[in-house]
Amino acid sequence: MQIFRLLVFTLIVQVSTPARACDLALVLAVDVSGSVDVEEYRTQMEGLATALRDGVVAEALVRAQARVALIQWSGSGRQDLTLDWRSTTDFRSIDQLAAEIATAPRPWRNYATGIGEALQLALAQFDQVPSCRRRVIDVSGDGPSNEGIEPIAIRGALSAAGVTVNALAIEESEPDLTAYFFEQVIHGPGAFVQTAARFEDYPQAIRKKLLREVAQQNAGLHSFVPTLQ
């Protein structure tokens, strides 16, 4: 009888306890333009998967009950929603997300760089997660936009939707890319640029970037994050 009462009490608690709300909707936007070779593409995707599995990052995602989507982007008209929204309610779901990212096929290889259109596609995805409190686009790339709508032209729509854009600048062939992303791409309260000097620095850089995006409530002015050594 006592066991039965305990089971009933446990069921009542589970039913009456409200589910935790989504604190963060995060779109990961990865550069697959022609300047990114096969090895560099794999470095990005595997590095991103490893960063998501990091214990601190994963715990922060679970605490935030985050929703995560993946976009791969290149030139004008070539932006792909590779993974629709995935829930990160527990560590198993994060591991599954990381596995999907690590093995995701590349949609294009030899096209230009259209950051503005990538932001447009990312922005459109937030209509599907209206209950998430924070909305963040995490865009990484190794060059400035050279095709399609300029990223700065999206700022009005981003502001209206309450979306923050952070960037990861891979400066292997563009030493001033951090400054470009700072001036033309990032947007919103606390928006920042994380810098990787080379593609080989990407795994460490994306981990730092995710820690800052997911584990901290960014506020205040735009800021730089120093280049990795």
Legacy VTK file of the C-alpha trace (Angstrom):
# vtk DataFile Version 3.0
C-alpha trace
ASCII
DATASET POLYDATA
POINTS 229 float
0.000 0.000 0.000
2.841 2.378 0.839
4.510 1.614 -2.503
1.245 2.336 -4.305
0.892 5.686 -2.516
4.483 6.563 -3.383
3.878 5.788 -7.039
0.727 7.914 -7.080
2.535 10.813 -5.357
5.418 10.602 -7.856
2.982 10.648 -10.775
1.159 13.681 -9.371
4.442 15.563 -8.939
5.532 14.741 -12.482
2.228 15.837 -13.959
1.918 19.014 -11.886
5.521 20.175 -12.381
5.639 22.446 -15.434
8.189 21.669 -18.127
11.114 24.050 -18.209
10.775 26.685 -20.893
13.192 27.099 -23.756
15.689 29.806 -22.831
17.701 29.756 -26.082
17.089 29.190 -29.781
20.478 28.946 -31.532
21.108 28.759 -35.284
24.591 27.533 -36.192
25.522 28.921 -39.639
28.624 27.311 -41.171
30.548 28.645 -44.191
30.836 26.113 -47.050
31.860 28.574 -49.779
34.556 27.873 -52.360
37.358 29.156 -50.126
36.744 26.260 -47.716
38.470 23.081 -48.893
37.514 19.504 -48.023
39.794 19.237 -44.995
38.718 22.655 -43.679
35.068 21.655 -44.025
35.654 18.543 -41.948
37.572 20.603 -39.368
34.544 22.859 -38.981
31.910 20.137 -38.730
33.881 17.819 -36.466
35.100 20.731 -34.358
31.538 21.948 -33.912
30.365 18.465 -32.940
33.180 18.117 -30.391
32.381 21.541 -28.910
28.714 20.609 -28.443
29.765 17.444 -26.586
32.005 19.442 -24.237
30.725 18.859 -20.700
30.278 22.509 -19.802
28.668 23.416 -23.130
26.361 20.406 -23.030
25.257 21.103 -19.477
24.527 24.736 -20.357
22.443 23.646 -23.353
20.419 21.262 -21.196
19.890 23.905 -18.510
18.684 26.301 -21.209
16.455 23.609 -22.752
17.890 25.007 -25.958
16.730 24.450 -29.513
19.520 24.211 -32.086
19.410 24.329 -35.901
22.212 24.052 -38.478
22.587 26.043 -41.699
25.314 25.592 -44.302
25.758 28.631 -46.508
27.625 29.745 -49.588
26.763 32.247 -52.325
23.519 33.886 -53.346
20.686 31.350 -53.510
22.840 28.651 -51.931
21.926 28.474 -48.257
20.733 25.175 -46.846
18.798 24.337 -43.670
20.779 21.178 -43.005
19.228 20.362 -39.624
15.879 21.727 -38.515
15.353 22.559 -34.848
16.662 19.916 -32.465
15.827 19.903 -28.755
18.660 19.590 -26.236
16.667 18.330 -23.277
19.330 15.871 -22.121
22.869 14.726 -22.877
21.670 11.955 -25.182
19.900 14.464 -27.439
23.061 16.594 -27.575
25.171 13.588 -28.509
22.718 12.771 -31.299
22.829 16.371 -32.529
26.630 16.317 -32.530
26.651 13.058 -34.487
24.307 14.510 -37.115
26.489 17.593 -37.497
29.731 15.593 -37.736
28.341 13.457 -40.566
26.303 16.110 -42.396
26.923 16.105 -46.165
28.228 19.255 -47.792
25.676 20.763 -50.211
28.109 22.939 -52.275
31.845 23.354 -52.797
32.685 26.029 -55.371
30.550 29.100 -54.849
30.773 32.642 -53.469
30.117 34.083 -49.999
26.619 35.398 -49.286
26.436 36.225 -45.588
23.343 38.431 -45.911
21.260 35.637 -47.393
22.572 33.216 -44.776
21.305 35.584 -42.088
17.951 35.839 -43.861
17.518 32.066 -43.872
18.575 31.841 -40.228
16.181 34.619 -39.243
13.234 32.840 -40.871
13.750 29.773 -38.688
12.833 31.548 -35.455
9.167 31.603 -36.437
9.142 27.906 -35.547
10.345 28.447 -31.951
8.306 31.416 -30.671
8.489 30.330 -27.030
12.296 30.539 -26.748
13.366 33.575 -24.749
16.703 34.284 -26.446
17.321 34.104 -30.194
20.909 33.846 -31.431
22.563 33.277 -34.811
26.104 31.899 -34.603
27.725 32.570 -37.999
31.257 31.480 -38.826
33.247 32.169 -41.977
36.644 32.787 -43.557
35.843 35.790 -45.755
33.652 38.862 -46.226
30.359 38.747 -48.085
30.917 39.172 -51.829
27.542 38.264 -53.305
23.882 39.011 -52.699
22.371 41.250 -50.058
24.800 42.888 -47.644
24.577 41.551 -44.065
24.181 45.052 -42.647
20.915 45.378 -44.593
19.353 42.651 -42.418
19.792 44.554 -39.160
16.323 46.076 -39.111
14.651 42.696 -39.440
16.976 41.200 -36.830
16.128 43.953 -34.362
12.406 43.571 -34.976
12.653 39.836 -34.237
14.897 40.274 -31.190
17.718 38.253 -32.746
21.399 38.592 -31.786
24.124 37.718 -34.304
27.563 36.605 -33.118
30.429 35.712 -35.457
33.517 33.538 -35.638
36.147 34.980 -37.971
38.649 32.509 -39.461
41.457 34.829 -40.539
43.697 32.347 -42.375
43.422 34.271 -45.669
41.658 37.450 -44.440
43.657 39.135 -41.652
41.075 41.922 -41.229
38.043 39.650 -41.100
37.392 40.178 -37.391
37.036 43.917 -37.980
34.711 43.292 -40.945
32.473 40.979 -38.926
32.483 43.484 -36.071
31.383 46.339 -38.309
29.124 44.579 -40.817
27.793 41.300 -39.400
27.304 41.075 -35.633
24.232 42.683 -34.163
22.280 42.985 -30.934
22.984 43.495 -27.214
26.274 41.894 -26.227
27.060 40.689 -29.758
30.689 39.667 -30.221
33.308 38.314 -32.632
35.462 35.301 -31.766
38.654 35.023 -33.820
40.544 31.948 -35.046
43.856 32.694 -36.757
43.726 29.470 -38.806
41.262 26.700 -39.566
43.158 24.440 -37.194
42.185 26.854 -34.401
38.482 26.524 -35.218
37.651 23.674 -32.768
39.010 25.596 -29.788
37.478 28.859 -30.996
33.982 27.456 -31.511
34.071 25.887 -28.045
34.910 29.268 -26.504
32.212 30.913 -28.582
29.531 28.413 -27.555
30.506 28.739 -23.904
30.049 32.479 -24.135
26.777 32.251 -26.075
25.110 29.470 -24.132
26.478 29.706 -20.609
26.423 33.491 -20.256
23.713 36.095 -20.602
25.448 38.520 -22.936
24.703 42.173 -22.321
26.218 45.540 -23.027
28.274 46.742 -25.970
29.717 44.727 -28.847
33.083 43.235 -27.967
36.067 41.523 -29.506
37.503 38.222 -28.252
41.304 37.982 -28.786
42.783 35.765 -31.470
43.757 32.303 -30.236
47.442 31.708 -29.725
LINES 1 230
229 0 1 2 3 4 5 6 7 8 9 10 11 12 13 14 15 16 17 18 19 20 21 22 23 24 25 26 27 28 29 30 31 32 33 34 35 36 37 38 39 40 41 42 43 44 45 46 47 48 49 50 51 52 53 54 55 56 57 58 59 60 61 62 63 64 65 66 67 68 69 70 71 72 73 74 75 76 77 78 79 80 81 82 83 84 85 86 87 88 89 90 91 92 93 94 95 96 97 98 99 100 101 102 103 104 105 106 107 108 109 110 111 112 113 114 115 116 117 118 119 120 121 122 123 124 125 126 127 128 129 130 131 132 133 134 135 136 137 138 139 140 141 142 143 144 145 146 147 148 149 150 151 152 153 154 155 156 157 158 159 160 161 162 163 164 165 166 167 168 169 170 171 172 173 174 175 176 177 178 179 180 181 182 183 184 185 186 187 188 189 190 191 192 193 194 195 196 197 198 199 200 201 202 203 204 205 206 207 208 209 210 211 212 213 214 215 216 217 218 219 220 221 222 223 224 225 226 227 228
